Amino acid sequence: MQALLTPNRQEAYFLRLNGYSSAAENQLIRLYEAARQSGVIMEGKIPNPTDANLAYYNEMLGMDFRLEIPFIAGNMGKWLPRMNHTQQQGMAQALFDTLKKMELAGKTLGMLKNAYTRFMCWLYFKFERVAVKLGSGNIPLVLYQGEMTAFELNFFTILCNAGCDILFIQCGGDDAYLKLDPRGEYSDLVQLPGARPFPAGFSVNALYKEHVNRQMAMQRPVSSNPSGGVNLQRPGTAPASGGVNLQRPGAAPASGGVNLQRPGAAPASGGVNLQRPGTAAPVPAPPPQPRVNIQRTAPQPMNRPPVAPPQRPVAAPTSAIPPRPAQPIREQPLQIPRTEYVICPNAWMDGGNTFENIVTPCGGRGTDEKLIYTCFLRMEGVEDKLTYPNELLQMHLRLKEGGRKTLILEEGIAPPTSDEIAQIRRQNYPTINTAINHLADNFRGGVALGLQNLAVKAFMEVLEEESKKPGVNVNKIVNTAVYLLCWFKRYYPALLEGWQPKKLGCLIHLGPCKGEREALFLRMMAKLPVDVIILCPNLEEACILQDPMLFVQKFAESLVIRHLPRENGQVRINTAASNAEHDLDSTLYHNTGLYRDRQFDVAQALLLDSTYEEISLYWDQELKYRPGFNTVNETVMLPVLFAQVSGIKNGDQRTYWQSVKKLMTPNAHVIKGFPFYHPVGTDFTASSVVEFFRNGKIQREKIKNHRNYPFALFRAEVQEHIFNKLQTLIDQRMIRGTFENGTEYQIVATILNLKKELIRMIQQFDFTKKNPKVLCINTGETAASKEDAIILAFLHLVGFDVVCFVPTGYQCLGQWYNTSPLVEHQIGDYVYDLTIPDLNNIVIQNPNGWNIFRRGR
């Protein structure tokens, strides 16, 4: 352990201590002090990241993961901005090396991603003060007492490889550790001469506190008078050495004392005789003399050693002072700056045409030079459906003619990217106000000088209001502040770059605010020289933004507009009949159970767990009549069948084939025998689609831009539905081997190679009508291929009914699913070596044979 106390080292050590001795005790105390000053002390396990920790990690870095040093180093710079470039590169290399060893040991990509996320959270939330000291000349130390887990061993190995000392105190001996590291290749065992097992209940924290208490006891004052003090006592008693004895004349002081007595009296040996100047040397038995009058005059020099001043109890050295109890951190006030100008929203408006007020130049809104007259308003609904689009166009054109900087947001505000977040200077903060004050410094530089104080003031005011809400903590405020700063930097060039007094930007938000941070950003912008206009023509969409300064104008008519017209050719004028038809649609097809054609674009499949007899009842029925069908937030819940029918009831093959024939409806695709997928001659292979799937996400634009993209002619909504279900199939890990052996790429390739017949059935699918079907018949000894299982699972998620008839009872598909989505119906005896008849020639003699109240024929 002495190596850990050696200064100016270049190499970091990972040591483990199993025994105890008096020498080890002294070294442990010194190491504890070193870790307390420039490291981390931890007893017990490192706590797992909390939900709040993971949420913050997700906001800052997202959930992407690649086992590549550039990716890890880039995230390290965003996640731990206080580390310098060298520290980030060293930590990234150490983290990569450990994850690579885990991969070679058989860990899957999902396991590596989980470990990476855990290690990053530990670095930020528990060991950040160690990370920022790596390579600084003073090697930081982590002193850990407990039983180490595999994750902790890997994490401490990363820290050690990055340049941090680790001392692992294991009171229970080495057996538990050697189960993790049998050959002891990650750490070195400390061999102490005469070492004995740790005493029961040993704690390094308690050891250090006991040491501190001993040090404090040694520094306390004793009851006797210390050397150099003044001894006020009765005459004739001897004071301590070096003291001053104030006593009656004639009494002999102790050696070294000062005898204040009558002149002529002989002082004791070593005493100092204070008498009148010029008097003769003392003689034995002098006659009585007048007393010496001692006045408060300047002291005369005395020929004697200096008398030490009275001593006070000396405080223990800094290194021996125990940690003080945590004191509550006082909240500092917000440093809101004064501004030269005052924002005046809405007060100047005359109540006339709102569009006219918006385009009025700042100079025509008021005369007070210190006021900046702005608009902060929301228009709900439209006054006239026929003229509203043209009014929007004219407003936009007049803003451009007036030289106004204009920003139009039509699809809400996209969250900040990881690169944008990395540009925000931030650190750990003890209090909310400290965080706000420091984060406001991000407005310094790059912002017009006259605008900086306005921006800082607006930023602080909205966050101060936000901090007063219940349940708000420092992390939440910091996350919100980062969003506001990222958005401000993103939109500053379009709205405020080159700002001059009386020059107003105009921010037009088409559609309601649906997120709290988005609403907070618009409120902040309304405190700047910017007109903030929120247009909500569709009355069915609610806006959550609320502010005392917001002016709300409501109209009775409702109109759906997705894009703000910018040129004359973009204006679409609806006729009166067209508007009437839209009104009728909203009346007939809104929460009435009636649906127009292709009313919905988003659907979610629900597995319908039915009986065997119910399959024929639901098979040719519209989805809206099935149990579980619902529409929630413009999403259709589709109850669909995914079943395997095993065996033949009563061995009656004639009735069996008739029941199969009944399911051969016009919208059913029939598959005879497994495997049915044949990859020969297909356009996509697992190796050729690697670029289509990155970081756990389907790369939709790359797929769309491929020359052989099979869904290019579909409606955009259908394409998105296909991509959504493909992503769901991978995310749910339904297919065995997903994220383990490259199966995810095989899934992407298989779906891109779907038969044209199935693709057309997806295009034709209306979520509220009859859904498409797949009818599989497998009478042979062969099982389905992995591609077969992928296709059927995908079609199930899209909304198809899938039923497989397997008279042999073989588990043809289940082997490919992690958790089988199939509902299996055992209806009778297993029959082998059947030949599928010509189903087109089968005549159904008893059309009412299938009935839930009548079983069999």
Buried (B, 14 or more C-beta within 10 A) or exposed (E): BEEBEEEEBEEBBBBBBBBBEEBBEEBBBBBBBBBBEBBBBBEEEBEEBEEEBBBBBEBBBBEEBBBEBEBBBBBBBBBBBEBBEEBBBBBBBBBBBBBEEBBEEEBBBBBBBBBBBBBBBBBBBBBBEBBBBBBEEBBBBBBBBBEBEEBBBBBBBBBBBBBBBBBBBBBEEBEEBEEEBEEEEBBEBBEBEEBEEBEEEEBBEEBBBEBBEEBBEEEEEEEEBBBBBBBEBEEEEBBBEBBBBBBEBEBBBBEBBBBBBBBBBBBBEEBBBBBEEEEEEEEEEEEEBEEBEEEEEEEEEEEEEEBEEEEEEEEBEEEBEBEEEEEEEEEEEBEBEEBEBEBBBBEBBEEEEBBEBBBBEBEEBEEEEEBBBBBBBBBBBBBEBBEBBBBBBBBBBBBEEBEBBBBBBEEBBEBBEBEBBBBBEBBBBEBBBBBBBBBBEBBEEEBBEBBBBBBBBBBBBBBBEBBEEEEBEBBBBBBBBBBBBBBBBBBBEEBBBEBEEBBBBBBBBBBBBEBBBBBBBBBBBBBBBBBBBBBBBBBEEEBEBEBEBBBBEEBEBBBEBEEBBBEEEEEEEBEEEEBEEBEEEBEEBEEEEEBEEBBBBBBBBBBBEBEBBBBBBBBBEBBBEBEEBEBEEEBBBBBBBBBBBBBBBEEBEEBBBBBBBBBBEEBBBBBEEBBBBEBEEBBBBBEBBBEBBEEBBBBBEBBEEBEEBBBEEBEEEBBBBBBBBBBBBBBBBBBBBBBBEBBBBBBBBBBBBBEEEBBEBBBEBBBBBBBBBBBBBBBBEEBBBBBBBBBBBBBBBBBBBBBBBBBBBBBBBBEBBEEBBBBBBEBBEBBEEBEBEEBEEBEEEEEEBBEEEEEEE
